Amino acid sequence: MVKIRNIELGEFPLLLAPMEDVSDPPFRALCKQHGADLMYTEFISSEGLIRDAAKSVQKLDIFEYERPIGIQIFGSDIESMIQCAEIIDQVKPDLLDINYGCPVKKVACKGAGAGLLQDIPKMVRMTEAIVKATSLPVTVKTRLGWDDDTKYVVETAERLQDIGIEAISIHGRTRKQMYKGEADWTLIGEVKNNSRMRIPVFGNGDIDSPEKAVEYKNRYGVDGIMIGRASIGYPWVFNEIKHFMATGTHLAAPSIQDRVQACRDHLEMSIKWKGMQLGINEMKRHYTNYFKGISHFKEYRTKLVSSFDLDEILGILQYIEAHADEFHFALASDNN
């Protein structure tokens, strides 16, 4: 049984990665429904939360059915991160996660996220201060290093454990790689197999099939897997991996009707949480993903992303559902 403090996560938990503009409550609800064992919010700016910025405060919204749920924060100023942790303590999530992995320029080049990989002593000081400031279990998400010459994650993970973090998730790329190339899990395996490590170690990066999840579980010995991009528009990935691990067989892929229903549920929850206009606008990024791999879908995708009228969008989804036999799943090269 994998545990973070007193939170039981099962024998081999599957985690939903924190993804900006993706891992909001509507999306998390679908991932929870389809088997995610532990989820994290979108990352929250410590400075934004202290300033009471509306977008940052809204990201604190968590719901009982999501538990266990972690709130993730990022920042470059230690005192601001302490204040942020104290605010989050009052919200009572199950975990507090520190983002030391975000590679985007506006975060990393300001000394936050993966930017802290250039200053490991500061990362350790910041983490220790946050651990002391909160009653919550503190976890960390990070990368292998800043670049190929600074892959210090084995030593860094040990140092972070020694000052009190209770789990670590590691993305198998450097900051310089961003999301390019193939994730290298070799060092993730070294962290897990370091005899001094006592906390759960979760691997992240490129897990996009049940077969790969099983292969990496067996090869690297991690305690669980964190899934990000493979879940976008495809929340079924969690239960598909669990089923394959348990039986060695595949669940039936979601049908067109299943995809329409998930898309409809996502849209309705998005509107309920964000309001009509923003809820409709922010769903536009998801339509392509829900219907990825379906041939002859371009016309309907265009209609979905160009419409601002809820009744019209629901009508398009209803038409797709009713005419599911007109579509078929194609190879990516055939998808239009």
LINVENVEN-V856665 format. One record per residue. N is the residue number from 0. RES is the residue in one letter. D_LAST is the distance of its C-alpha to the last C-alpha in whole Angstrom. Layout:
BEGIN
n->{N/N}
res->{RES/RES}
d_last->{D_LAST/D_LAST}
END
This chain:
BEGIN
n->{0/1/2/3/4/5/6/7/8/9/10/11/12/13/14/15/16/17/18/19/20/21/22/23/24/25/26/27/28/29/30/31/32/33/34/35/36/37/38/39/40/41/42/43/44/45/46/47/48/49/50/51/52/53/54/55/56/57/58/59/60/61/62/63/64/65/66/67/68/69/70/71/72/73/74/75/76/77/78/79/80/81/82/83/84/85/86/87/88/89/90/91/92/93/94/95/96/97/98/99/100/101/102/103/104/105/106/107/108/109/110/111/112/113/114/115/116/117/118/119/120/121/122/123/124/125/126/127/128/129/130/131/132/133/134/135/136/137/138/139/140/141/142/143/144/145/146/147/148/149/150/151/152/153/154/155/156/157/158/159/160/161/162/163/164/165/166/167/168/169/170/171/172/173/174/175/176/177/178/179/180/181/182/183/184/185/186/187/188/189/190/191/192/193/194/195/196/197/198/199/200/201/202/203/204/205/206/207/208/209/210/211/212/213/214/215/216/217/218/219/220/221/222/223/224/225/226/227/228/229/230/231/232/233/234/235/236/237/238/239/240/241/242/243/244/245/246/247/248/249/250/251/252/253/254/255/256/257/258/259/260/261/262/263/264/265/266/267/268/269/270/271/272/273/274/275/276/277/278/279/280/281/282/283/284/285/286/287/288/289/290/291/292/293/294/295/296/297/298/299/300/301/302/303/304/305/306/307/308/309/310/311/312/313/314/315/316/317/318/319/320/321/322/323/324/325/326/327/328/329/330/331/332/333/334/335}
res->{M/V/K/I/R/N/I/E/L/G/E/F/P/L/L/L/A/P/M/E/D/V/S/D/P/P/F/R/A/L/C/K/Q/H/G/A/D/L/M/Y/T/E/F/I/S/S/E/G/L/I/R/D/A/A/K/S/V/Q/K/L/D/I/F/E/Y/E/R/P/I/G/I/Q/I/F/G/S/D/I/E/S/M/I/Q/C/A/E/I/I/D/Q/V/K/P/D/L/L/D/I/N/Y/G/C/P/V/K/K/V/A/C/K/G/A/G/A/G/L/L/Q/D/I/P/K/M/V/R/M/T/E/A/I/V/K/A/T/S/L/P/V/T/V/K/T/R/L/G/W/D/D/D/T/K/Y/V/V/E/T/A/E/R/L/Q/D/I/G/I/E/A/I/S/I/H/G/R/T/R/K/Q/M/Y/K/G/E/A/D/W/T/L/I/G/E/V/K/N/N/S/R/M/R/I/P/V/F/G/N/G/D/I/D/S/P/E/K/A/V/E/Y/K/N/R/Y/G/V/D/G/I/M/I/G/R/A/S/I/G/Y/P/W/V/F/N/E/I/K/H/F/M/A/T/G/T/H/L/A/A/P/S/I/Q/D/R/V/Q/A/C/R/D/H/L/E/M/S/I/K/W/K/G/M/Q/L/G/I/N/E/M/K/R/H/Y/T/N/Y/F/K/G/I/S/H/F/K/E/Y/R/T/K/L/V/S/S/F/D/L/D/E/I/L/G/I/L/Q/Y/I/E/A/H/A/D/E/F/H/F/A/L/A/S/D/N/N}
d_last->{44/43/44/44/48/48/44/43/40/40/40/37/35/32/31/29/29/30/27/27/25/24/27/28/30/27/25/28/29/26/27/30/30/27/30/30/34/35/33/33/33/31/33/36/38/42/42/40/42/45/45/43/40/38/35/37/39/36/35/38/37/37/38/40/37/35/38/39/37/38/38/37/38/38/41/43/46/48/50/47/45/49/49/45/46/49/47/44/47/48/44/45/42/42/42/41/39/39/36/37/34/32/31/30/32/33/35/36/37/39/41/39/36/36/38/41/40/42/45/46/49/48/45/48/50/48/47/50/51/48/49/53/52/50/51/47/46/44/41/39/36/36/35/36/38/37/37/38/41/42/40/43/41/44/47/45/44/48/49/47/48/51/51/50/46/45/42/40/36/35/31/32/31/33/33/32/29/28/24/24/25/26/28/32/33/37/38/37/39/42/42/42/45/47/50/51/48/48/45/42/40/36/33/30/27/24/25/21/23/26/27/27/29/31/32/32/35/37/37/37/39/38/39/35/32/30/26/24/21/20/21/19/17/19/22/23/23/27/28/26/28/31/31/30/33/35/34/32/30/26/26/23/20/19/18/16/19/20/17/18/22/21/19/22/25/23/23/27/28/27/28/32/32/31/31/29/28/27/26/23/23/22/20/17/17/16/14/11/13/14/11/9/8/8/6/6/6/6/9/11/10/11/14/15/15/17/20/23/24/25/25/22/20/22/22/18/18/21/19/16/19/20/18/16/17/14/12/12/11/9/10/9/8/6/4/0}
END
